[in-house]
Amino acid sequence: MPPIKTVGIISKPGSEQAVQLVPQLLAWLAARDIQTRYDDQTGAYAGHTHGMPREQVPDGTQLVIVLGGDGTLLSAARAIAGREIAIFAVNLGGLGFLTAITIDELYPELERALRNEHRIAARRMLACHLVRNDKVIAEYHALNDVVLTKAALARMIDMETHVDSHFVCTYKADGLIVCTPTGSTAYSLSAGGPIIFPAVDALCITPICPHTLTNRPVLVPATSNIHVVSLSHDATFLTIDGQIGEPVQFGDKIFCRASERSVHLIRPPRMLFFDVLRAKLKWGER
């Protein structure tokens, strides 16, 4: 990995911790002759007005520091857009499966990163294409999941689903989740899906509150092409990582497959996957 000369910073809005942390962090980096690029929110915490749009922050950086929770990290991952830039994610509260570095660990772990002694976990993203009348009208890359769901007051929706050339079934449910192993601890887990070890090369299809109770989550190889056809006239919405998306019409097709893009997360050397599960899900507590 090249020496770190420029660092990007992306911050969660409305964080009291970031108000104190950001000026200290900028001073710490400046004392080490490291240049910084940061988003508008980080600039506001620092008392500056020269932040930039989040999508521009990674340009020319060798490391991006994310201050917030998993939602901030998901947004940062899309801004990095598959470039070989490591993400240093600091948890500023909340559950935080992906933001495993605590505030207390921030500077010791940053020192380790500057010496290129850090451990990096590569997480594959999920590519999604929305096709209408045989034209691709939207393309997305998700770190966690792609979700097709009914709107607020709609009835259950029908979704014809295929894996490669094989018809799976027509789900009648509140929605359908296609997730990566990284996303298996997010919405899919709440909907009854399995926890997938990050190194397992698979995708998971999880129905949300299916009408047929025997419709259970299905794991498929990461090489699979998942094809969903919306057969509902009721209001339906496609959501990427729970943050962006758009309405879906009757007959629209959603294609999902493992992306060529990966996100590179810096992980604390002391904390492995099952350590995170025990800490975040309170496994083994009495």
C-alpha positions in Angstrom: 0.0 0.0 0.0 1.4 3.5 -0.9 2.3 5.8 1.9 -0.6 7.8 3.3 -0.2 11.5 2.4 -3.8 12.5 2.0 -6.8 11.4 4.1 -10.5 11.9 3.5 -13.0 12.4 6.3 -16.7 11.7 6.1 -18.9 12.4 9.2 -22.3 11.5 10.4 -24.7 14.5 10.7 -25.9 15.5 14.1 -23.2 13.8 16.2 -22.3 15.6 19.5 -19.2 13.4 19.7 -18.0 14.6 16.3 -18.2 18.2 17.4 -15.3 17.6 19.7 -13.6 14.8 17.8 -13.2 16.5 14.3 -11.1 19.5 15.3 -8.8 17.2 17.4 -8.5 14.8 14.5 -7.7 17.5 11.9 -5.0 18.9 14.2 -3.5 15.4 14.8 -3.3 14.8 11.0 -1.9 18.2 10.3 0.9 17.7 12.9 2.0 14.7 10.8 1.9 16.6 7.6 -1.1 14.7 6.3 -3.4 16.6 3.9 -7.1 16.3 4.4 -10.2 16.4 2.3 -13.6 16.3 4.0 -17.3 16.6 3.4 -19.5 19.5 4.2 -20.7 18.0 7.5 -17.1 17.5 8.7 -16.3 21.1 7.7 -19.2 22.3 9.8 -17.9 20.4 12.8 -14.5 22.0 12.3 -16.0 25.5 12.0 -15.0 25.7 8.3 -17.1 26.5 5.3 -14.9 24.8 2.6 -16.1 21.2 2.8 -17.1 19.4 -0.4 -19.8 17.0 -1.6 -19.3 13.5 -0.1 -18.7 12.0 -3.6 -15.6 14.2 -4.1 -13.9 13.4 -0.8 -12.1 10.2 -1.9 -10.4 11.8 -4.9 -6.6 11.7 -4.4 -6.7 10.0 -1.0 -5.1 6.9 0.3 -7.4 6.4 3.3 -10.9 7.6 4.2 -11.9 8.0 7.8 -15.6 7.5 8.4 -17.0 9.0 11.7 -20.4 7.7 12.5 -22.3 4.4 12.2 -22.9 1.8 9.6 -25.2 4.1 7.7 -22.5 6.6 7.2 -20.1 3.9 6.2 -22.6 2.6 3.6 -22.8 6.1 2.1 -19.0 6.4 2.1 -18.6 3.0 0.4 -20.7 4.2 -2.6 -18.8 7.4 -2.7 -15.5 5.5 -3.0 -17.1 3.6 -5.9 -14.9 0.6 -5.9 -11.5 2.3 -5.8 -8.6 0.7 -3.9 -9.0 3.1 -0.9 -9.1 1.7 2.6 -11.9 2.8 4.9 -11.1 3.5 8.5 -14.5 3.4 10.2 -15.0 4.8 13.7 -18.1 4.0 15.6 -19.7 7.1 17.2 -22.5 5.1 18.9 -25.2 2.6 17.9 -25.0 -1.0 16.9 -22.3 -0.6 14.3 -21.4 -4.1 12.8 -19.1 -2.5 10.3 -17.7 0.4 12.3 -15.7 -1.7 14.7 -13.1 0.9 15.7 -14.0 2.7 18.9 -13.1 6.3 19.8 -10.6 5.1 22.3 -8.9 3.1 19.6 -8.9 5.9 17.0 -5.4 7.3 17.4 -3.5 4.0 18.2 -5.2 2.4 15.2 -4.5 5.4 13.0 -0.8 5.2 14.0 -0.9 1.5 13.0 -2.5 2.4 9.6 0.1 5.1 8.9 2.8 2.4 9.4 0.9 0.1 7.0 0.5 -2.4 9.9 -3.3 -2.6 9.7 -5.5 -5.5 8.7 -7.8 -5.0 5.8 -11.0 -7.0 5.1 -12.3 -6.9 1.5 -16.1 -7.0 1.2 -17.6 -7.6 -2.2 -20.5 -5.3 -3.2 -23.7 -6.2 -5.0 -24.5 -4.8 -8.5 -28.1 -4.0 -9.4 -29.7 -3.0 -12.7 -33.3 -1.8 -13.0 -34.7 -2.6 -16.4 -37.9 -1.1 -17.8 -39.2 -1.8 -21.3 -35.9 -3.5 -22.2 -33.9 -0.4 -21.2 -31.6 -0.1 -18.2 -32.9 3.0 -16.4 -30.8 2.8 -13.2 -27.6 1.1 -12.0 -26.5 0.7 -8.4 -23.8 -0.9 -6.2 -24.8 -1.9 -2.7 -22.6 -3.0 0.2 -25.4 -4.5 2.2 -28.5 -5.2 0.2 -31.0 -4.5 -2.5 -34.6 -4.5 -1.3 -37.9 -4.6 -3.3 -40.7 -3.6 -0.9 -44.2 -2.4 -0.8 -44.9 1.3 -0.1 -46.5 2.3 3.2 -50.2 1.4 2.7 -49.9 -1.1 -0.2 -50.9 -4.7 0.0 -48.5 -7.6 -0.4 -46.6 -7.5 -3.7 -45.9 -10.3 -6.2 -42.3 -10.9 -7.3 -41.4 -13.5 -9.9 -37.9 -14.6 -9.0 -35.3 -16.5 -11.0 -31.7 -17.6 -10.2 -29.7 -17.9 -13.4 -32.1 -19.7 -15.8 -34.0 -21.5 -13.0 -37.4 -20.3 -11.8 -37.5 -20.1 -8.0 -41.1 -19.0 -7.3 -43.4 -16.0 -7.3 -43.1 -14.6 -3.9 -46.2 -12.9 -2.4 -44.8 -10.9 0.5 -44.2 -7.5 1.9 -40.9 -7.5 0.0 -37.7 -9.3 -1.0 -34.1 -8.8 0.1 -31.1 -9.7 -1.9 -28.0 -9.3 0.4 -24.3 -9.9 0.5 -22.6 -11.6 3.4 -21.9 -8.1 4.8 -25.6 -7.3 4.6 -26.6 -10.6 6.3 -26.4 -8.9 9.7 -28.6 -6.0 8.6 -32.2 -6.0 7.2 -32.0 -9.6 6.1 -31.2 -10.7 9.7 -34.3 -8.8 11.0 -36.4 -10.6 8.4 -35.2 -14.1 9.5 -32.2 -14.5 7.2 -29.0 -16.3 8.2 -25.8 -14.8 9.4 -23.2 -15.4 6.7 -19.5 -15.5 7.5 -17.8 -12.7 5.4 -15.5 -15.1 3.5 -18.4 -17.2 2.2 -18.9 -16.4 -1.4 -22.7 -16.4 -1.5 -25.8 -14.2 -1.9 -28.9 -14.5 0.2 -32.5 -14.1 -1.0 -34.8 -13.3 1.9 -38.6 -12.8 1.6 -40.1 -10.2 4.0 -43.2 -11.5 5.8 -44.1 -14.0 3.0 -47.7 -15.1 2.6 -46.6 -18.7 2.3 -44.8 -19.5 5.6 -42.6 -22.1 4.0 -41.0 -19.5 1.8 -37.6 -19.4 3.6 -34.4 -17.5 2.9 -32.2 -19.2 0.2 -28.4 -19.0 -0.2 -27.1 -19.1 -3.7 -23.5 -19.0 -5.1 -22.1 -15.5 -5.6 -21.7 -16.3 -9.3 -25.5 -16.4 -9.6 -27.5 -13.9 -11.6 -30.7 -13.1 -9.6 -33.6 -11.8 -11.7 -36.8 -10.4 -10.1 -39.9 -9.3 -12.0 -42.3 -6.9 -10.3 -45.8 -8.2 -10.8 -47.6 -5.7 -8.5 -49.8 -2.8 -9.6 -49.5 -1.4 -6.0 -46.9 1.1 -5.0 -43.5 -0.7 -4.9 -40.0 0.7 -4.2 -36.5 -0.4 -4.9 -34.0 0.6 -2.1 -30.2 0.3 -2.1 -28.6 -0.1 1.3 -31.7 1.5 2.9 -30.6 4.9 1.6 -31.3 5.5 -2.0 -33.7 4.1 -4.6 -36.7 4.7 -6.7 -40.3 3.6 -7.5 -40.8 0.4 -9.4 -43.5 -0.2 -12.0 -45.4 -3.3 -13.0 -43.2 -5.4 -15.3 -40.0 -3.8 -14.2 -37.0 -6.2 -13.9 -34.4 -6.1 -11.2 -31.1 -7.9 -12.0 -28.7 -8.6 -9.1 -25.2 -10.1 -9.2 -22.0 -9.9 -7.3 -20.2 -6.7 -8.2 -16.6 -6.4 -9.4 -16.2 -3.7 -6.8 -15.1 -4.3 -3.3 -14.9 -2.2 -0.2 -11.7 -2.4 1.9 -12.3 -2.1 5.6 -9.6 -1.6 8.2 -10.3 -4.0 11.0 -8.8 -3.9 14.6 -6.4 -6.8 14.9 -7.9 -7.9 18.2 -11.5 -8.2 16.9 -12.6 -11.0 14.6 -16.0 -11.7 13.1 -17.4 -13.8 16.0 -16.0 -11.2 18.5 -18.2 -8.7 16.7 -21.2 -10.9 16.9 -20.8 -11.5 20.6 -20.3 -7.8 21.2 -23.1 -6.5 19.0 -25.7 -9.3 19.5 -24.9 -9.9 23.1 -24.3 -13.6 22.6 -23.5 -15.5 25.7 -24.6 -12.8 28.1 -26.5 -13.8 31.3 
